[in-house]
Amino acid sequence: MSNSRILNCSKLIENYYTCITKRIAGFTQRTGIKGDTVYFSVKIEGENLCGAKGILDELTDYKPWPDSERYVQCFKVINIEYCEPFNLNILRAYGGKYWGPKYLFRSQAIKENDAIQRLKKEFKANKRDTLYIWPNEEEYDDTNINDDEEIKSPIDEKLEIMGTFQTIKFKNETDSVWGLEPLVNEHFYEIFEHFNKNNTVLIPQNRLFITKGVKIDEYNINGIKSITDALLVSYDKDNLDTPIKINIIEYECYGENKVRTKQKFDYLNGAIIPQLIRFASTFSIVTDNRIREKTIQEWVEKIIDYINGDEELTLKKIEWMKDLHNNIKETQIDRMLDKELKRSFERNIKIILIIDELTMEQKETIKNVIASFKLSNVNGKNNSIDFSAYIIRLEQRIGILNKDASFALSFQE
């Protein structure tokens, strides 16, 4: 049975608009479930107002908000509906004095059926065809709101702890037992739930995709050599322009050998960032067009060969192409996949860094550097190469306290 919950954007009205117009819901902890009904709210002049609702669909890695790092779980949203904004203080009748923390804090599921029915009734009574937009003078008039009014944890809430753990170091990046790369590859879909296995193809071949210079008509054209650790091809039919995305994965690990600050600094700036720049430049318009085209052609052929060599992936490929092109013939599938892959290399690339340690400042710096590399100009739009980073830690169990709880405590010396 699906839940009902409120996604409260506090005073961040731009985040509120982004959620609704981009059809994305972001949570600051893992709380949402596909199929849940979500009521979107924002705080205007001290009142929490609801102006839209929708249904949570598939998990996604798309985070279009300026403060995207806050959101650890994001869903696509379907069946968006709008209403004249109504005050959520109507829930005081069901939640009492502390209705705000009870219903708005961290988008917890609403347990009282009477409260759920009241939300449905109020929304239906105020339903409208378009999203309500607040005038500017109302939008930012928060001068009468004190920080003390921000939503705090419910006073009767107790965080249940599943167990205690200690962070230990990976041996290095590639060790067959204690290495970051083989462990993440083996458990990739258990770690990254937002990469749906049905909509992605993971190619964990760390020497399959190589970039370098080419020789054309007896002339050597210099290119930058680099080798990817893995490639993730993802499919999203909702992206009408480029439903397939190319995710270039780079694994890095300081491990047991790089423990001092200077060692890590030198390795980040002398090895990791230059490697990521090499990936970005390979497919950017800064690289000679002949090199780009030849590299793209080689990579596309390798992707298709890898998929065709696996029965499960072949069925997935067929499903994707039939989903995109209803009347496609079996003999046309590889040709259409070839076309879609080439388009994605030109318009929709993300570089993913998976590493055991990275600060927020370092991540932002790398993201800005990668974003400076442009892809092909399409319809007057400058497309930049996207970037994400994920920090993976190895935790060793100390003790299990409550196996049914969702949270754990860990420490690192």
C-alpha positions in Angstrom: 0.0 0.0 0.0 1.4 3.4 -1.0 2.0 6.2 1.5 1.2 9.9 1.6 3.8 12.3 2.6 4.6 16.1 2.4 7.8 17.3 0.7 8.4 20.6 2.4 10.9 23.0 0.7 10.9 25.4 3.6 11.6 28.9 2.3 13.4 27.7 -0.8 10.7 28.6 -3.3 13.0 28.1 -6.3 13.5 24.5 -5.2 9.7 24.1 -4.9 9.2 25.3 -8.4 12.0 23.1 -9.7 10.5 20.0 -8.1 7.2 20.6 -9.8 8.3 21.9 -13.2 11.1 19.3 -13.6 9.0 16.6 -12.0 11.6 15.6 -9.5 11.3 15.0 -5.7 14.5 15.0 -3.6 14.7 13.7 0.0 17.4 14.4 2.5 17.3 10.8 3.7 16.1 7.5 2.2 12.4 7.8 3.0 10.4 7.7 -0.2 9.0 4.7 -1.9 7.8 4.4 -5.5 4.1 4.9 -5.7 3.9 7.3 -2.8 1.7 10.4 -3.1 3.7 13.5 -2.4 2.3 16.9 -1.5 4.7 19.7 -2.3 4.8 22.7 0.1 6.8 25.9 0.6 7.0 28.4 3.4 5.5 31.8 2.4 5.3 34.6 5.0 5.5 32.1 7.8 2.9 29.7 6.5 3.5 26.3 5.0 1.4 26.2 1.8 0.7 23.3 -0.5 0.2 24.0 -4.2 0.9 20.7 -6.0 1.0 16.9 -5.6 2.3 13.9 -7.6 3.2 10.2 -7.5 6.8 9.0 -6.9 8.0 7.0 -9.9 11.5 5.7 -10.6 14.7 6.6 -8.7 17.0 9.0 -10.6 20.4 10.5 -10.3 19.1 13.8 -11.7 19.4 16.6 -9.1 18.5 20.0 -10.6 18.7 22.1 -7.4 21.5 24.5 -6.5 21.9 22.7 -3.2 21.8 19.2 -4.8 24.2 17.7 -2.4 21.6 17.8 0.4 19.4 15.2 -1.4 20.4 11.6 -1.0 17.3 10.0 -2.7 15.6 11.4 -5.8 12.6 10.2 -7.7 10.9 11.1 -10.9 7.3 12.4 -10.3 4.3 11.5 -12.4 0.7 12.5 -12.4 1.4 16.1 -11.3 -1.7 18.0 -10.2 -2.0 21.7 -9.1 -4.2 23.6 -6.6 -4.7 27.0 -5.2 -2.2 27.0 -2.3 -3.8 26.0 1.0 -2.4 26.2 4.5 -1.1 22.9 5.9 -2.0 24.0 9.4 -5.3 22.2 8.8 -3.3 19.2 10.0 -3.1 20.6 13.5 -6.4 18.9 14.1 -4.8 15.5 13.7 -1.2 16.1 14.8 -1.8 18.4 17.7 0.6 21.2 18.8 3.6 19.5 17.1 1.8 18.8 13.8 4.7 20.6 11.9 7.5 18.3 13.0 5.2 15.3 12.8 4.1 15.8 9.2 6.7 18.0 7.6 10.0 16.9 9.2 12.0 14.8 6.7 8.9 13.9 4.7 7.8 11.1 7.0 4.8 9.0 5.9 1.5 10.2 7.3 0.1 7.5 9.5 -3.3 9.0 10.4 -5.9 8.1 7.7 -8.1 11.1 8.8 -5.2 13.5 8.1 -4.6 11.8 4.6 -8.3 12.2 3.8 -8.3 15.8 4.9 -5.4 16.6 2.5 -7.2 14.9 -0.3 -10.4 16.8 0.3 -8.6 20.2 0.7 -6.6 19.6 -2.5 -9.7 18.6 -4.5 -11.6 21.7 -3.3 -8.8 24.0 -4.5 -7.8 22.2 -7.6 -6.6 24.3 -10.6 -5.2 23.6 -14.1 -1.8 25.3 -13.7 0.9 25.9 -11.1 0.3 28.9 -8.9 3.2 31.4 -9.1 3.6 33.8 -6.2 4.3 37.5 -7.0 7.8 38.5 -6.3 6.9 40.7 -3.4 5.3 37.8 -1.6 7.9 35.3 -2.7 10.8 36.7 -0.7 9.0 38.4 2.2 10.5 36.3 5.0 11.5 39.2 7.2 9.0 38.2 9.9 10.2 34.7 10.2 12.7 33.7 12.9 15.1 30.8 12.6 13.5 29.3 15.7 10.4 28.7 13.6 12.2 26.2 11.3 10.9 22.7 11.6 12.7 20.6 14.2 12.6 16.9 15.0 9.5 15.6 16.7 10.0 15.7 20.4 9.0 12.1 20.8 11.1 10.8 18.0 13.9 8.3 18.7 16.4 7.3 16.1 16.8 3.6 16.1 20.3 2.4 15.4 20.9 -0.8 13.5 24.5 -1.2 14.6 28.0 0.2 15.0 30.8 0.1 12.5 34.4 1.3 12.0 35.7 2.7 8.8 38.8 0.8 7.5 40.9 1.5 4.4 40.7 -0.3 1.1 44.1 -1.8 0.2 44.1 0.0 -3.1 42.0 0.5 -6.2 42.5 -2.9 -7.9 43.3 -5.6 -5.3 41.1 -8.6 -6.1 39.9 -8.9 -2.5 40.4 -5.6 -0.8 40.3 -3.3 -3.8 37.7 -0.5 -4.2 37.1 -1.2 -8.0 36.3 -4.9 -7.9 34.1 -4.5 -4.8 32.1 -1.7 -6.3 31.7 -3.5 -9.6 30.4 -6.6 -7.9 27.9 -4.7 -5.8 27.2 -1.8 -8.1 23.4 -2.0 -8.3 23.1 -2.7 -4.5 25.1 0.5 -3.8 23.6 2.8 -6.5 19.9 2.1 -6.4 19.1 5.1 -8.6 20.8 3.2 -11.5 18.0 0.8 -12.4 19.5 -2.4 -13.7 16.7 -2.7 -16.3 17.6 0.7 -17.7 21.4 0.5 -17.6 24.2 -1.6 -19.0 27.4 -1.7 -16.9 30.6 -2.6 -18.7 33.2 -3.1 -16.0 36.1 -3.6 -18.5 38.9 -1.4 -17.4 41.0 -1.6 -20.6 38.3 -1.9 -23.2 37.8 1.8 -23.9 40.9 3.7 -24.8 41.3 7.1 -26.3 44.4 8.2 -28.2 45.6 10.0 -31.4 44.8 8.7 -34.8 46.5 8.5 -38.2 44.5 9.7 -41.2 45.9 9.9 -44.7 49.5 9.3 -43.5 49.2 12.2 -41.1 49.4 11.7 -37.3 46.8 13.7 -35.4 47.8 14.1 -31.8 45.2 13.0 -29.2 45.3 12.4 -25.5 45.5 8.8 -24.4 43.4 7.7 -21.5 41.8 4.4 -20.4 38.4 4.2 -18.6 37.8 1.9 -15.7 34.2 1.2 -16.6 31.3 2.5 -18.7 27.7 2.8 -17.8 25.1 3.2 -20.6 21.8 4.4 -19.2 18.4 4.7 -20.8 15.7 7.3 -20.1 12.8 7.5 -22.4 11.7 10.8 -20.8 14.8 12.5 -22.2 13.3 13.1 -25.6 16.5 14.5 -27.2 19.0 11.9 -26.0 17.4 9.0 -24.2 20.7 7.2 -23.9 23.5 8.7 -21.7 27.1 7.7 -21.6 28.6 7.6 -18.1 32.4 7.3 -18.1 33.4 5.8 -14.7 36.8 6.4 -13.1 37.7 4.5 -9.9 40.3 6.1 -7.7 41.5 5.0 -4.2 44.0 6.5 -1.8 43.9 3.2 0.1 46.7 2.2 2.5 49.5 3.8 0.7 48.4 7.4 0.5 47.5 8.5 4.0 49.2 11.9 4.4 47.5 15.1 3.3 50.3 16.0 0.9 50.3 12.6 -0.7 46.5 12.9 -1.3 46.8 16.5 -2.5 49.6 15.6 -5.0 47.7 12.5 -6.3 44.5 14.4 -6.7 46.0 17.3 -8.6 48.7 15.3 -10.4 46.8 12.2 -11.4 43.1 12.1 -10.7 42.1 15.6 -12.1 44.3 15.3 -15.2 42.8 11.9 -16.0 39.2 13.3 -15.7 40.2 16.2 -17.9 41.5 13.7 -20.5 38.2 12.0 -20.6 36.3 15.3 -20.9 38.6 16.7 -23.6 38.3 13.5 -25.7 34.7 14.1 -26.5 34.6 17.9 -26.3 34.7 20.3 -29.2 38.2 21.3 -28.2 39.5 18.0 -29.7 40.0 17.6 -33.4 36.7 16.5 -35.0 38.4 13.6 -36.8 39.7 12.2 -33.5 36.4 12.6 -31.8 34.5 10.8 -34.7 37.0 7.9 -34.8 36.9 7.5 -31.0 33.1 7.6 -30.9 32.8 5.1 -33.7 35.3 2.7 -32.0 33.5 3.0 -28.6 30.1 2.5 -30.1 31.2 -0.7 -31.9 32.7 -2.0 -28.6 29.5 -1.2 -26.7 27.3 -3.0 -29.2 29.7 -6.0 -29.4 29.7 -6.2 -25.6 25.9 -6.1 -25.5 25.4 -8.6 -28.3 27.8 -11.0 -26.5 25.4 -11.4 -23.6 21.8 -12.8 -23.9 20.4 -10.7 -21.1 21.9 -7.5 -22.4 20.7 -8.3 -25.9 17.1 -8.6 -24.6 17.5 -5.3 -22.8 18.8 -3.6 -26.0 15.8 -4.9 -27.9 13.4 -3.7 -25.2 15.0 -0.2 -25.3 14.8 0.2 -29.0 11.2 -1.1 -29.3 10.3 1.3 -26.5 11.7 4.2 -28.5 10.6 3.0 -31.9 7.3 1.1 -31.8 7.4 -0.3 -35.3 11.1 -1.1 -35.5 12.1 -4.4 -37.2 14.5 -6.8 -35.6 17.0 -6.2 -38.4 17.0 -2.4 -37.7 17.7 -2.6 -33.9 21.6 -2.5 -34.0 21.5 0.3 -36.6 19.2 2.4 -34.4 21.2 1.6 -31.3 24.3 2.7 -33.2 22.6 6.0 -34.1 21.4 6.6 -30.5 24.8 5.9 -29.0 26.5 8.3 -31.4 24.0 11.0 -30.5 24.6 10.5 -26.8 28.4 10.8 -27.2 27.8 14.1 -28.9 25.2 15.5 -26.5 24.8 13.5 -23.2 28.0 12.5 -21.4 28.6 12.3 -17.7 31.9 11.5 -16.0 31.6 9.7 -12.7 34.3 9.6 -10.1 34.1 6.8 -7.5 36.6 7.4 -4.8 37.3 6.6 -1.1 37.8 10.3 0.0 36.8 13.7 -1.4 35.8 17.0 0.1 32.9 19.0 -1.0 35.2 21.8 -2.2 37.3 19.4 -4.2 34.1 18.0 -5.8 32.9 21.4 -6.8 36.3 22.3 -8.2 36.3 19.2 -10.4 32.7 19.7 -11.5 33.4 23.3 -12.6 36.5 22.1 -14.5 34.6 19.3 -16.3 31.7 21.7 -17.1 34.1 23.9 -19.0 34.4 21.2 -21.7 31.5 21.7 -24.2 29.9 19.1 -26.4 28.4 19.7 -29.8 26.2 22.8 -30.1 22.6 21.5 -30.6 19.7 23.8 -31.4 21.7 26.8 -30.2 22.2 25.1 -26.8 25.7 24.7 -25.4 25.9 21.3 -23.8 28.6 20.7 -21.1 29.9 17.4 -19.9 28.3 16.5 -16.6 30.1 15.3 -13.5 29.2 13.3 -10.4 31.4 11.9 -7.6 30.5 9.2 -5.1 32.5 8.4 -2.0 32.7 4.8 -1.1 33.9 3.6 2.3 34.6 0.2 3.6 33.0 -0.4 7.0 33.7 -3.3 9.4 31.0 -4.3 11.8 31.5 -3.8 15.5 28.1 -4.8 16.8 24.4 -5.2 15.7 21.9 -3.6 18.0 18.6 -3.7 16.1 18.5 -5.5 12.7 15.2 -3.8 11.8 16.5 -0.3 12.2 17.6 1.8 9.2 20.6 3.8 10.5 24.0 2.9 11.8 26.9 4.7 13.6 30.4 4.4 12.4 33.7 6.0 13.4 37.0 6.6 11.7 40.4 7.4 13.4 
